Amino acid sequence: MSGIYFHIPFCKVKCNYCDFYRSTDLSYIPALLQAIEKELSIRKDYLTDRKIETIYFGGGTPSLLKKDQITGLLNLIYSNFDVAPNAEITFEANPDDLSPEYLAQLNSSAINRLSIGIQSFSDNDLRFMGRRHTAQQAIDAVKNAQNAGFNNISIDLIYGIPGMSFLQWQRNLKQAFDLKVQHLSAYHLTYHEGTVLWSNLQKGILTEVLEDESLQQFEELIAQSAGRDFIQYEISNFALEGYYSKHNSSYWKQVEYLGLGPSAHSYNKTTRYWNPSDTMAYLKAIQEGKLAGDYEVLSLTDQFNDYLITSLRTIWGLDKAVIEKEFGKEMLDYFNNSIQRLLTSGVIEERDNRVYITKKGIFISDSIIEELFLSSDSNEH
């Protein structure tokens, strides 16, 4: 199985926290779609396995596309690849784009999963983050999507927002679950260099939330999710049984995927390729029949680290048998030695030859994984 990812880099406005590559010049949308079609013709052999199980429209703001543009991209995939009959086709959208008319158009296409970027059900939080929708528009978007026939809906929320009380976070979660969505992705607010919030942080205009507050909000997220029968199948992702994101799960399970569009990444187990985060550079190269991106051939160390970071974040954990099979007994011995301190401290546990991050370790998962990383010059152990 494999996946296809479309990066649609356009936004009406740039959010204050976002460091994804995006452009507010919407006049380039037609040229971009033509370039994506040409890129696919150049790169369609990147995937060795042509069975496509997932297609994902990400951004940016894919909901700026018209129905015929969406259909055109889907037809492109169906005409070039063997797409599974039950393929998961996800479409990211902003709440204020999801009018009943637009949702009806989406539902008449092959799209069968919506990912709605809500972030908060508080107007104060939304203004702080520079979002262009209101809390009521967010609620209406979900209800309108359900009325249009969508029954696989994911929403995004952000916690750790300065000025957001614990009570407001509880209300955000209650509102999310009361809407009866099937999937929730929740992320801590991050201050990326070059963003408005990062600049305000450097100037002292705002102060980061204390770690204890963040931990309390994260624990509330886990508790409320469990109370609504949502499974935390990845550190930041929660879903009802049967509604895990197949596309994102394929990343964590190291399934091959092809990324199309500016800044899109691709992976086929032996190489990683990425397009330039520059629409004009991307368009110019594609129009000349060339690729402007770059790639790296993954060393055993890279592949080992990739397996660490993807597997340990999930409910499925890390399979020691995979390490031995893919990287050899010497690497397995190295790994077994490396995890002893973490096992003793209780931040990870081992069951049935698999290693999992525990509830105690989940909030410091990044540092746990980093501790187990191999350095680039550590191919032999």
Contacts in CASP RR format, 6 or more apart in sequence:
PFRMAT RR
TARGET T0000
AUTHOR 0000-0000-0000
METHOD contacts of the structure
MODEL  1
MSGIYFHIPFCKVKCNYCDFYRSTDLSYIPALLQAIEKELSIRKDYLTDR
KIETIYFGGGTPSLLKKDQITGLLNLIYSNFDVAPNAEITFEANPDDLSP
EYLAQLNSSAINRLSIGIQSFSDNDLRFMGRRHTAQQAIDAVKNAQNAGF
NNISIDLIYGIPGMSFLQWQRNLKQAFDLKVQHLSAYHLTYHEGTVLWSN
LQKGILTEVLEDESLQQFEELIAQSAGRDFIQYEISNFALEGYYSKHNSS
YWKQVEYLGLGPSAHSYNKTTRYWNPSDTMAYLKAIQEGKLAGDYEVLSL
TDQFNDYLITSLRTIWGLDKAVIEKEFGKEMLDYFNNSIQRLLTSGVIEE
RDNRVYITKKGIFISDSIIEELFLSSDSNEH
1 49 0 8 1.000
1 51 0 8 1.000
1 52 0 8 1.000
1 53 0 8 1.000
1 54 0 8 1.000
1 84 0 8 1.000
1 250 0 8 1.000
1 255 0 8 1.000
2 47 0 8 1.000
2 49 0 8 1.000
2 50 0 8 1.000
2 51 0 8 1.000
2 52 0 8 1.000
2 53 0 8 1.000
2 81 0 8 1.000
2 255 0 8 1.000
2 256 0 8 1.000
2 257 0 8 1.000
2 258 0 8 1.000
3 47 0 8 1.000
3 52 0 8 1.000
3 53 0 8 1.000
3 54 0 8 1.000
3 55 0 8 1.000
3 56 0 8 1.000
3 247 0 8 1.000
3 250 0 8 1.000
3 255 0 8 1.000
3 256 0 8 1.000
3 257 0 8 1.000
3 258 0 8 1.000
4 52 0 8 1.000
4 54 0 8 1.000
4 55 0 8 1.000
4 56 0 8 1.000
4 77 0 8 1.000
4 81 0 8 1.000
4 257 0 8 1.000
4 258 0 8 1.000
4 259 0 8 1.000
4 260 0 8 1.000
5 55 0 8 1.000
5 56 0 8 1.000
5 58 0 8 1.000
5 247 0 8 1.000
5 257 0 8 1.000
5 258 0 8 1.000
5 259 0 8 1.000
5 260 0 8 1.000
5 264 0 8 1.000
5 265 0 8 1.000
6 36 0 8 1.000
6 55 0 8 1.000
6 56 0 8 1.000
6 57 0 8 1.000
6 58 0 8 1.000
6 62 0 8 1.000
6 73 0 8 1.000
6 259 0 8 1.000
6 260 0 8 1.000
6 261 0 8 1.000
6 264 0 8 1.000
7 21 0 8 1.000
7 58 0 8 1.000
7 59 0 8 1.000
7 60 0 8 1.000
7 259 0 8 1.000
7 260 0 8 1.000
7 261 0 8 1.000
7 262 0 8 1.000
7 263 0 8 1.000
7 264 0 8 1.000
7 275 0 8 1.000
8 32 0 8 1.000
8 57 0 8 1.000
8 58 0 8 1.000
8 59 0 8 1.000
8 60 0 8 1.000
8 61 0 8 1.000
8 62 0 8 1.000
8 64 0 8 1.000
8 65 0 8 1.000
9 20 0 8 1.000
9 21 0 8 1.000
9 22 0 8 1.000
9 23 0 8 1.000
9 32 0 8 1.000
9 59 0 8 1.000
9 60 0 8 1.000
9 261 0 8 1.000
9 262 0 8 1.000
9 263 0 8 1.000
9 279 0 8 1.000
10 22 0 8 1.000
10 23 0 8 1.000
10 24 0 8 1.000
10 25 0 8 1.000
10 26 0 8 1.000
10 28 0 8 1.000
10 29 0 8 1.000
10 32 0 8 1.000
10 60 0 8 1.000
10 61 0 8 1.000
10 64 0 8 1.000
11 22 0 8 1.000
11 23 0 8 1.000
11 24 0 8 1.000
11 59 0 8 1.000
11 60 0 8 1.000
11 61 0 8 1.000
11 64 0 8 1.000
12 24 0 8 1.000
12 26 0 8 1.000
12 61 0 8 1.000
12 64 0 8 1.000
12 132 0 8 1.000
13 24 0 8 1.000
13 130 0 8 1.000
13 132 0 8 1.000
14 22 0 8 1.000
14 24 0 8 1.000
14 196 0 8 1.000
15 129 0 8 1.000
15 130 0 8 1.000
15 131 0 8 1.000
16 128 0 8 1.000
16 129 0 8 1.000
16 130 0 8 1.000
16 195 0 8 1.000
16 196 0 8 1.000
16 197 0 8 1.000
17 129 0 8 1.000
17 158 0 8 1.000
17 189 0 8 1.000
17 190 0 8 1.000
17 191 0 8 1.000
17 192 0 8 1.000
17 195 0 8 1.000
17 196 0 8 1.000
17 197 0 8 1.000
18 192 0 8 1.000
18 195 0 8 1.000
19 192 0 8 1.000
19 193 0 8 1.000
19 194 0 8 1.000
19 195 0 8 1.000
20 59 0 8 1.000
20 60 0 8 1.000
20 263 0 8 1.000
21 262 0 8 1.000
21 263 0 8 1.000
21 277 0 8 1.000
21 278 0 8 1.000
22 59 0 8 1.000
22 60 0 8 1.000
22 61 0 8 1.000
23 279 0 8 1.000
25 279 0 8 1.000
26 64 0 8 1.000
28 279 0 8 1.000
28 283 0 8 1.000
29 64 0 8 1.000
29 65 0 8 1.000
29 69 0 8 1.000
31 283 0 8 1.000
32 261 0 8 1.000
32 262 0 8 1.000
32 279 0 8 1.000
32 282 0 8 1.000
32 283 0 8 1.000
33 69 0 8 1.000
33 72 0 8 1.000
33 73 0 8 1.000
35 261 0 8 1.000
35 282 0 8 1.000
35 283 0 8 1.000
35 286 0 8 1.000
35 287 0 8 1.000
36 73 0 8 1.000
36 76 0 8 1.000
36 260 0 8 1.000
36 261 0 8 1.000
37 76 0 8 1.000
38 286 0 8 1.000
38 287 0 8 1.000
38 289 0 8 1.000
39 260 0 8 1.000
39 261 0 8 1.000
39 275 0 8 1.000
39 286 0 8 1.000
39 291 0 8 1.000
40 76 0 8 1.000
40 80 0 8 1.000
40 260 0 8 1.000
42 286 0 8 1.000
42 289 0 8 1.000
42 291 0 8 1.000
43 258 0 8 1.000
43 260 0 8 1.000
43 266 0 8 1.000
43 291 0 8 1.000
44 80 0 8 1.000
44 81 0 8 1.000
44 258 0 8 1.000
46 258 0 8 1.000
46 266 0 8 1.000
46 268 0 8 1.000
46 273 0 8 1.000
47 81 0 8 1.000
47 256 0 8 1.000
47 257 0 8 1.000
47 258 0 8 1.000
47 268 0 8 1.000
48 256 0 8 1.000
48 268 0 8 1.000
49 256 0 8 1.000
50 81 0 8 1.000
50 82 0 8 1.000
51 81 0 8 1.000
51 82 0 8 1.000
51 84 0 8 1.000
52 77 0 8 1.000
52 81 0 8 1.000
52 82 0 8 1.000
52 83 0 8 1.000
52 84 0 8 1.000
52 87 0 8 1.000
53 84 0 8 1.000
53 87 0 8 1.000
53 88 0 8 1.000
53 246 0 8 1.000
53 250 0 8 1.000
53 255 0 8 1.000
54 87 0 8 1.000
54 88 0 8 1.000
54 89 0 8 1.000
54 90 0 8 1.000
54 246 0 8 1.000
54 247 0 8 1.000
54 250 0 8 1.000
54 257 0 8 1.000
55 74 0 8 1.000
55 77 0 8 1.000
55 83 0 8 1.000
55 87 0 8 1.000
55 88 0 8 1.000
55 89 0 8 1.000
55 90 0 8 1.000
55 247 0 8 1.000
56 89 0 8 1.000
56 90 0 8 1.000
56 92 0 8 1.000
56 247 0 8 1.000
57 65 0 8 1.000
57 70 0 8 1.000
57 73 0 8 1.000
57 90 0 8 1.000
57 91 0 8 1.000
57 92 0 8 1.000
57 111 0 8 1.000
58 91 0 8 1.000
58 92 0 8 1.000
59 92 0 8 1.000
60 92 0 8 1.000
61 92 0 8 1.000
61 93 0 8 1.000
61 94 0 8 1.000
61 97 0 8 1.000
62 70 0 8 1.000
62 91 0 8 1.000
62 92 0 8 1.000
62 93 0 8 1.000
63 91 0 8 1.000
63 92 0 8 1.000
63 93 0 8 1.000
63 94 0 8 1.000
63 97 0 8 1.000
63 98 0 8 1.000
63 102 0 8 1.000
64 97 0 8 1.000
67 105 0 8 1.000
67 106 0 8 1.000
67 108 0 8 1.000
67 109 0 8 1.000
70 91 0 8 1.000
70 106 0 8 1.000
70 109 0 8 1.000
70 111 0 8 1.000
71 109 0 8 1.000
74 89 0 8 1.000
74 109 0 8 1.000
74 110 0 8 1.000
74 111 0 8 1.000
77 83 0 8 1.000
88 112 0 8 1.000
88 113 0 8 1.000
88 245 0 8 1.000
88 246 0 8 1.000
88 247 0 8 1.000
89 110 0 8 1.000
89 111 0 8 1.000
89 112 0 8 1.000
89 113 0 8 1.000
90 111 0 8 1.000
90 113 0 8 1.000
90 114 0 8 1.000
90 115 0 8 1.000
90 154 0 8 1.000
90 245 0 8 1.000
90 247 0 8 1.000
91 106 0 8 1.000
91 111 0 8 1.000
91 113 0 8 1.000
91 114 0 8 1.000
91 115 0 8 1.000
92 115 0 8 1.000
92 116 0 8 1.000
92 117 0 8 1.000
93 114 0 8 1.000
93 115 0 8 1.000
93 116 0 8 1.000
93 117 0 8 1.000
93 141 0 8 1.000
94 116 0 8 1.000
94 117 0 8 1.000
94 132 0 8 1.000
94 133 0 8 1.000
95 116 0 8 1.000
95 117 0 8 1.000
95 118 0 8 1.000
95 133 0 8 1.000
95 137 0 8 1.000
95 138 0 8 1.000
95 140 0 8 1.000
95 141 0 8 1.000
95 142 0 8 1.000
96 132 0 8 1.000
96 133 0 8 1.000
96 134 0 8 1.000
96 137 0 8 1.000
96 141 0 8 1.000
98 116 0 8 1.000
98 141 0 8 1.000
98 144 0 8 1.000
98 145 0 8 1.000
99 144 0 8 1.000
100 144 0 8 1.000
100 147 0 8 1.000
100 148 0 8 1.000
103 144 0 8 1.000
103 145 0 8 1.000
103 147 0 8 1.000
103 148 0 8 1.000
103 150 0 8 1.000
104 148 0 8 1.000
106 114 0 8 1.000
106 148 0 8 1.000
106 150 0 8 1.000
107 148 0 8 1.000
107 149 0 8 1.000
107 150 0 8 1.000
112 150 0 8 1.000
112 152 0 8 1.000
113 150 0 8 1.000
113 152 0 8 1.000
113 153 0 8 1.000
113 154 0 8 1.000
113 245 0 8 1.000
114 145 0 8 1.000
114 150 0 8 1.000
114 152 0 8 1.000
114 153 0 8 1.000
114 154 0 8 1.000
115 153 0 8 1.000
115 154 0 8 1.000
115 155 0 8 1.000
115 156 0 8 1.000
115 183 0 8 1.000
115 185 0 8 1.000
116 138 0 8 1.000
116 141 0 8 1.000
116 142 0 8 1.000
116 145 0 8 1.000
116 153 0 8 1.000
116 154 0 8 1.000
116 155 0 8 1.000
116 156 0 8 1.000
117 155 0 8 1.000
117 156 0 8 1.000
118 133 0 8 1.000
118 138 0 8 1.000
118 141 0 8 1.000
118 142 0 8 1.000
118 155 0 8 1.000
118 156 0 8 1.000
118 157 0 8 1.000
118 176 0 8 1.000
119 125 0 8 1.000
119 126 0 8 1.000
119 129 0 8 1.000
119 131 0 8 1.000
119 156 0 8 1.000
119 157 0 8 1.000
119 158 0 8 1.000
120 126 0 8 1.000
120 129 0 8 1.000
120 131 0 8 1.000
120 135 0 8 1.000
120 157 0 8 1.000
120 158 0 8 1.000
120 161 0 8 1.000
120 164 0 8 1.000
120 172 0 8 1.000
121 135 0 8 1.000
121 138 0 8 1.000
121 139 0 8 1.000
121 171 0 8 1.000
121 172 0 8 1.000
121 175 0 8 1.000
121 176 0 8 1.000
122 135 0 8 1.000
122 164 0 8 1.000
122 168 0 8 1.000
122 171 0 8 1.000
122 172 0 8 1.000
123 134 0 8 1.000
123 135 0 8 1.000
124 163 0 8 1.000
124 164 0 8 1.000
125 158 0 8 1.000
125 161 0 8 1.000
125 164 0 8 1.000
125 168 0 8 1.000
126 133 0 8 1.000
126 134 0 8 1.000
126 135 0 8 1.000
128 161 0 8 1.000
128 162 0 8 1.000
128 163 0 8 1.000
129 158 0 8 1.000
129 161 0 8 1.000
129 197 0 8 1.000
130 196 0 8 1.000
133 141 0 8 1.000
138 155 0 8 1.000
139 175 0 8 1.000
139 179 0 8 1.000
142 153 0 8 1.000
142 155 0 8 1.000
142 179 0 8 1.000
142 181 0 8 1.000
143 179 0 8 1.000
145 153 0 8 1.000
146 153 0 8 1.000
146 180 0 8 1.000
151 182 0 8 1.000
152 182 0 8 1.000
152 183 0 8 1.000
152 243 0 8 1.000
153 181 0 8 1.000
153 182 0 8 1.000
153 183 0 8 1.000
154 181 0 8 1.000
154 182 0 8 1.000
154 183 0 8 1.000
154 184 0 8 1.000
154 185 0 8 1.000
154 239 0 8 1.000
154 245 0 8 1.000
155 176 0 8 1.000
155 179 0 8 1.000
155 181 0 8 1.000
155 183 0 8 1.000
155 184 0 8 1.000
155 185 0 8 1.000
156 184 0 8 1.000
156 185 0 8 1.000
156 186 0 8 1.000
156 187 0 8 1.000
157 172 0 8 1.000
157 173 0 8 1.000
157 176 0 8 1.000
157 184 0 8 1.000
157 185 0 8 1.000
157 186 0 8 1.000
157 187 0 8 1.000
158 186 0 8 1.000
158 187 0 8 1.000
158 188 0 8 1.000
158 189 0 8 1.000
159 169 0 8 1.000
159 172 0 8 1.000
159 186 0 8 1.000
159 187 0 8 1.000
159 188 0 8 1.000
159 189 0 8 1.000
159 214 0 8 1.000
159 217 0 8 1.000
159 218 0 8 1.000
159 221 0 8 1.000
160 169 0 8 1.000
160 188 0 8 1.000
160 189 0 8 1.000
160 209 0 8 1.000
160 213 0 8 1.000
160 214 0 8 1.000
160 217 0 8 1.000
161 189 0 8 1.000
161 209 0 8 1.000
162 189 0 8 1.000
162 206 0 8 1.000
162 207 0 8 1.000
162 208 0 8 1.000
162 209 0 8 1.000
163 209 0 8 1.000
164 209 0 8 1.000
166 213 0 8 1.000
166 216 0 8 1.000
166 217 0 8 1.000
166 220 0 8 1.000
169 217 0 8 1.000
169 220 0 8 1.000
169 221 0 8 1.000
170 220 0 8 1.000
170 224 0 8 1.000
173 220 0 8 1.000
173 221 0 8 1.000
173 224 0 8 1.000
173 225 0 8 1.000
174 224 0 8 1.000
176 184 0 8 1.000
177 184 0 8 1.000
177 224 0 8 1.000
177 228 0 8 1.000
177 230 0 8 1.000
182 239 0 8 1.000
182 240 0 8 1.000
182 243 0 8 1.000
183 237 0 8 1.000
183 238 0 8 1.000
183 239 0 8 1.000
183 240 0 8 1.000
183 243 0 8 1.000
183 244 0 8 1.000
183 245 0 8 1.000
184 225 0 8 1.000
184 230 0 8 1.000
184 237 0 8 1.000
184 238 0 8 1.000
184 239 0 8 1.000
185 236 0 8 1.000
185 237 0 8 1.000
185 238 0 8 1.000
186 221 0 8 1.000
186 236 0 8 1.000
186 238 0 8 1.000
187 236 0 8 1.000
188 214 0 8 1.000
188 218 0 8 1.000
189 197 0 8 1.000
189 209 0 8 1.000
191 197 0 8 1.000
191 198 0 8 1.000
191 201 0 8 1.000
191 208 0 8 1.000
192 198 0 8 1.000
197 206 0 8 1.000
200 206 0 8 1.000
201 207 0 8 1.000
201 208 0 8 1.000
215 363 0 8 1.000
218 363 0 8 1.000
221 238 0 8 1.000
222 232 0 8 1.000
222 359 0 8 1.000
222 362 0 8 1.000
225 231 0 8 1.000
225 232 0 8 1.000
225 238 0 8 1.000
226 232 0 8 1.000
229 240 0 8 1.000
229 241 0 8 1.000
230 238 0 8 1.000
230 239 0 8 1.000
230 240 0 8 1.000
231 238 0 8 1.000
231 239 0 8 1.000
231 240 0 8 1.000
231 241 0 8 1.000
231 244 0 8 1.000
231 315 0 8 1.000
232 238 0 8 1.000
232 315 0 8 1.000
233 239 0 8 1.000
233 244 0 8 1.000
233 249 0 8 1.000
233 314 0 8 1.000
233 315 0 8 1.000
234 248 0 8 1.000
234 249 0 8 1.000
234 252 0 8 1.000
234 313 0 8 1.000
234 314 0 8 1.000
234 315 0 8 1.000
235 313 0 8 1.000
235 357 0 8 1.000
235 362 0 8 1.000
235 365 0 8 1.000
237 244 0 8 1.000
237 245 0 8 1.000
237 248 0 8 1.000
239 245 0 8 1.000
249 314 0 8 1.000
250 257 0 8 1.000
251 257 0 8 1.000
251 310 0 8 1.000
252 310 0 8 1.000
252 311 0 8 1.000
252 313 0 8 1.000
252 314 0 8 1.000
252 316 0 8 1.000
253 310 0 8 1.000
253 316 0 8 1.000
254 267 0 8 1.000
254 269 0 8 1.000
254 306 0 8 1.000
254 307 0 8 1.000
254 310 0 8 1.000
256 267 0 8 1.000
256 268 0 8 1.000
256 269 0 8 1.000
257 266 0 8 1.000
257 267 0 8 1.000
258 266 0 8 1.000
259 265 0 8 1.000
259 266 0 8 1.000
259 275 0 8 1.000
260 275 0 8 1.000
261 275 0 8 1.000
261 282 0 8 1.000
262 275 0 8 1.000
262 276 0 8 1.000
262 277 0 8 1.000
262 278 0 8 1.000
262 279 0 8 1.000
262 282 0 8 1.000
263 274 0 8 1.000
263 275 0 8 1.000
263 276 0 8 1.000
263 277 0 8 1.000
264 274 0 8 1.000
264 275 0 8 1.000
265 272 0 8 1.000
265 273 0 8 1.000
265 274 0 8 1.000
265 275 0 8 1.000
266 272 0 8 1.000
266 273 0 8 1.000
266 274 0 8 1.000
267 273 0 8 1.000
269 298 0 8 1.000
269 303 0 8 1.000
270 297 0 8 1.000
270 298 0 8 1.000
271 295 0 8 1.000
271 296 0 8 1.000
271 297 0 8 1.000
271 298 0 8 1.000
272 295 0 8 1.000
272 296 0 8 1.000
272 298 0 8 1.000
273 293 0 8 1.000
273 294 0 8 1.000
273 295 0 8 1.000
274 293 0 8 1.000
274 294 0 8 1.000
274 295 0 8 1.000
275 282 0 8 1.000
275 291 0 8 1.000
275 292 0 8 1.000
275 293 0 8 1.000
276 282 0 8 1.000
276 285 0 8 1.000
276 292 0 8 1.000
276 293 0 8 1.000
276 294 0 8 1.000
278 292 0 8 1.000
281 292 0 8 1.000
282 292 0 8 1.000
284 292 0 8 1.000
285 291 0 8 1.000
285 292 0 8 1.000
285 293 0 8 1.000
286 292 0 8 1.000
296 302 0 8 1.000
298 306 0 8 1.000
299 376 0 8 1.000
299 379 0 8 1.000
300 327 0 8 1.000
300 331 0 8 1.000
300 379 0 8 1.000
301 374 0 8 1.000
301 375 0 8 1.000
301 376 0 8 1.000
301 378 0 8 1.000
301 379 0 8 1.000
303 326 0 8 1.000
303 327 0 8 1.000
304 323 0 8 1.000
304 327 0 8 1.000
304 331 0 8 1.000
304 374 0 8 1.000
305 373 0 8 1.000
305 374 0 8 1.000
307 318 0 8 1.000
307 322 0 8 1.000
307 323 0 8 1.000
307 326 0 8 1.000
308 318 0 8 1.000
308 369 0 8 1.000
308 372 0 8 1.000
308 373 0 8 1.000
309 369 0 8 1.000
311 317 0 8 1.000
311 318 0 8 1.000
311 319 0 8 1.000
311 322 0 8 1.000
312 318 0 8 1.000
312 348 0 8 1.000
312 355 0 8 1.000
312 356 0 8 1.000
312 357 0 8 1.000
312 365 0 8 1.000
312 368 0 8 1.000
312 369 0 8 1.000
312 372 0 8 1.000
313 357 0 8 1.000
313 365 0 8 1.000
313 369 0 8 1.000
316 354 0 8 1.000
317 354 0 8 1.000
317 355 0 8 1.000
317 356 0 8 1.000
317 357 0 8 1.000
318 354 0 8 1.000
318 355 0 8 1.000
318 356 0 8 1.000
319 353 0 8 1.000
319 354 0 8 1.000
320 332 0 8 1.000
320 335 0 8 1.000
320 336 0 8 1.000
320 353 0 8 1.000
320 354 0 8 1.000
320 355 0 8 1.000
321 353 0 8 1.000
323 331 0 8 1.000
323 332 0 8 1.000
323 335 0 8 1.000
324 331 0 8 1.000
324 332 0 8 1.000
330 380 0 8 1.000
330 381 0 8 1.000
331 381 0 8 1.000
333 381 0 8 1.000
334 381 0 8 1.000
335 372 0 8 1.000
338 371 0 8 1.000
338 372 0 8 1.000
339 348 0 8 1.000
339 350 0 8 1.000
339 355 0 8 1.000
339 372 0 8 1.000
342 348 0 8 1.000
342 368 0 8 1.000
342 371 0 8 1.000
342 372 0 8 1.000
343 349 0 8 1.000
343 350 0 8 1.000
346 358 0 8 1.000
346 360 0 8 1.000
346 361 0 8 1.000
347 357 0 8 1.000
347 358 0 8 1.000
347 360 0 8 1.000
347 361 0 8 1.000
347 364 0 8 1.000
347 368 0 8 1.000
348 355 0 8 1.000
348 356 0 8 1.000
348 357 0 8 1.000
348 358 0 8 1.000
348 361 0 8 1.000
348 368 0 8 1.000
349 355 0 8 1.000
349 356 0 8 1.000
349 358 0 8 1.000
350 356 0 8 1.000
357 365 0 8 1.000
357 368 0 8 1.000
361 368 0 8 1.000
374 381 0 8 1.000
END
